[in-house]
Amino acid sequence: MKQEDFELLEAYLLHRLERKESVALENRLKSNPELAAACNELEAQIQAIGYARLKEKLAGYEIKVNHHETVFDLPQRTDTTRKTQRLGLRITTIAASIALIGLVLFFLVKTFSDRGPDLNEIFYQDPGLPTVMSGTDRYQFYDAMVDYKTGKYEVAIDKWSDVRDVGKDTIDYYTGMALIGMDMISKALDRLELVPASSILADKAKWYRVGLLIRMEEFDEAEALLETIPHTFEGYDQIREFLSQK
């Protein structure tokens, strides 16, 4: 690569060329793989390498010619114009590096901010009741609970539908949990709404309903329901802060 080509690439990457010159150079790049490779390398240095690294690269820049292993250093620039151009390149590189870091930090912060709390961690699957099978007169209920614990949600729901010796609020609550496990959000919400306020499972049912409403992006309704629930649930403050920003 000739010295003038190197300077031409540098001016092109710093947007110092006239449009006609840029078009002409771009046509050369399409038909000259070696020149295109040199352009890509210099562009990568400008965009991703800090000032100190770029200075080191430019000072030791090497060129191969005629497909031989002979290596020549680029001649040093001595005139004022070239020194000014190199200074401009360094300043531009520093500014580009700072801008790149700022852009990355902005998107990282925005990504984590937009993502919000981990709903799967906060609204974790209810582990279910202990399943001591021997000597119980509620065999079918606890047999279904074993299915629930092993992820056989449809089987559990089917068995619970025939249970009559356990409170309806309990059946509705755990059926709702099984529907959540099946990712049937709307049906789970409807089932959990059946748990009456008088049930000992009422607050837990409301808590999971808040999680479901958030997943459905019904933020106002979720926030209103959250205010009716005790603050004792793990992750309550995170959810309240998250909803206050919606």
N, C-alpha and C positions, 0 to 999 in steps of 0.2 A: 504494500500500500504506500502510495506516495504521500509526501508531506502535505501537499495541497489537498489531497483527498481527506486526510485526517482533519485538517482545518475546516474543510467543507462539511464533513459530518458533524463536527463540533458546532458550527454555526447553524446547521440544520436542526440539531437536537435542542438548541437554545432559541429556536424560532427567530433567527436573525436573517434568514434568506428571504428574498422576494418570492412571491408565489410561483413565478415562472421558473426560478432557479430550483425551488423545492420540487416542482413537478418533474423537472429534468433529472434531478438526483433520484427521485423515487423510481423513475423508469430505469435508471442505471442499477439501482438496488435489486430490481426484479430480475435483471439479466446477469447480475454479478454476485454469485453466492458468497465469495470471499469478502467483498465490500459490505454485503448485507450482514454477514457474521460480525465484521468489525463494528458496524453500526449498532447491532444488538448489544454487543459487549459494552460499548461506550454508553449506550442508553441505560443499561442495567447499572453501571457504575454511578451515573448521575442520579438515578432514582433511588437506589437502595444502599449506596455506600456512603458513609460519613466522610467528612472533609479529610481526616487524617489518612484513611484507607485510600481515598481517591488520589491524594497527593503521592502516596507511595506507588500506586498503580501507574500514574502518569509519568512519574520520574523514571520508572523502570520499564516503560512501554517497549515491547519488542515486536519486530516485523520480520516475517519470513518471505523470501522472494525466490522466484524461479523454481519453486518446489524443492529447493535444497535446504540443508539444515543451517546454512549461514544465517546469522542473526545480526541485525543492525539496530542500533539505538536511534531513536528519532533525534534529529539535530535540535539543539537548544535554540529557543527563541531569544533573540537579543534586542530586537527593536521594541520601542515603547508600545506600539499598537498591539503586538502579540502579547506582551506582558500584561497589558490592560485586559485583553481578551481572556487570558488565563485567570487573572484575578476575578473577572466577571464570572467565569465558570465556577471558581471556588465558592464565591458568594452565593451563586445560584444553587450550588449543591448543598450548602449549609441550609439555605432557606427551604429547599425541597425536602431535606432530611427532617427538619423541624416540622414542616407541614405534614409530612408522611406520618411521623410519630403522633402528632396531634390528631390526625384523621383516624388512625388506628385506635387511639385511646377513646375518641368520641364514639366510634362504633361499638367498642367493647362495653363502654358504660351504657350506651343506649340499648344494646342487646340485652344486658343483664337487667336493666331497668324495665324494658318492655316485657321481658320474660315473666317477671313477677315470681311469687313463691312457688315452690315445687308442690303442686297439688297432690301428686301421688304420695309424697312423703307425709304431708300434713293430714290429708284425708285417707289414711292407710286403711286397707281392708280390715274390717272387724274380724278378729280371730275366731269368734264364735264361742259357744259355751263348752265347758268340760264335758266329755262324752263317756261317762261311766255307765256302761250298758247293763251290767248284771243287777238283778233285783229291782229294776225300775218298771213302773207301770206306764211309762211313756216311751216305750221302745222305738216306735216309728219316728217320733220326733228326734230322738238322739241318733237313730240310725241315719236319718237325713242330715243331721249335723256332721256326721262323719263324712258324708258325701260332700257337704259344703266345704269342710276343711281341706279336702283333697282336690278341690276345684271342679267337682262334678255338680255344677250349679243347677243344670236342668233337672237332673235326677233328684236333687234335694228339693227343688221347688215342687216337683210332681208329688213327692212323698208328703211334703208339708200341706199340700192342698187337701189331703184326706185326714189330717190330724184334727181331732176334736177335743182332746183332753189337755190342751195347752191354750193359754190366752190368745185371743185373736191379735192383740197388739204385738205379741212376741212373734207370731207367725208373719205378720205384715212387715215387721222390722227386718227379720232375717231373710225374708223373701226379697225385700228391697236390697239388702246387702248382696244377695246372690245375683240379682239383676245388674247391680253395679259391676260385679265380677265378670258378667257377660257383656259389659259395656253397652247395656241397654239403658241409656241415660234417662230418657223421657219416661219409660215404664217404671224405672226405679224411683224416680221423683214422685210419680203418682202413687206408688205403693207406700212410700214413706210418709206421704201426707195423710194416710189413713191412721197412723199411730196417734191416738188421742192425747190431749194435754195432760190427762190424768195418769197416763202410763209412766212407769219408772224409766221407760226407754224414750220418752218424749224429747228430751234435750239432745240425746244422741241422734235421734232421727232428724231433728232440726239441723244439727251440725253437718250431717252428711248431705242434707238438702242444700245447705249453703254451698258445699263443694260442687254439687251437681249444677246449681244455678250459675255458678262461675264458669263452669265448663260450657254451659249453654250461652254464656255472655249476657245473662240476665243480671247485670251488676246491681242495679237499683233494688231489685227484689231481694237479691242475696244480702245486700247491706241492711235492708230493713229487717230481714229475718235474723241476721246475726245479732242485732240489738236485743232480741228476745232470749238470747242464750247466755248462760253464765260464762264468765271470762276464764273459767278453769280449764278449758280445752287447750291442749298443747297446740301452739301455732295461732291462737286466737288473735293476738296483737298483730302478727304478720298479715293475717287475712284482713283485719280491720284497716290497717294502713294501706294495703293493696287496693281495697275497695274505695277508700277515700280519695284515691287518685284517679278513679275511673269516672 
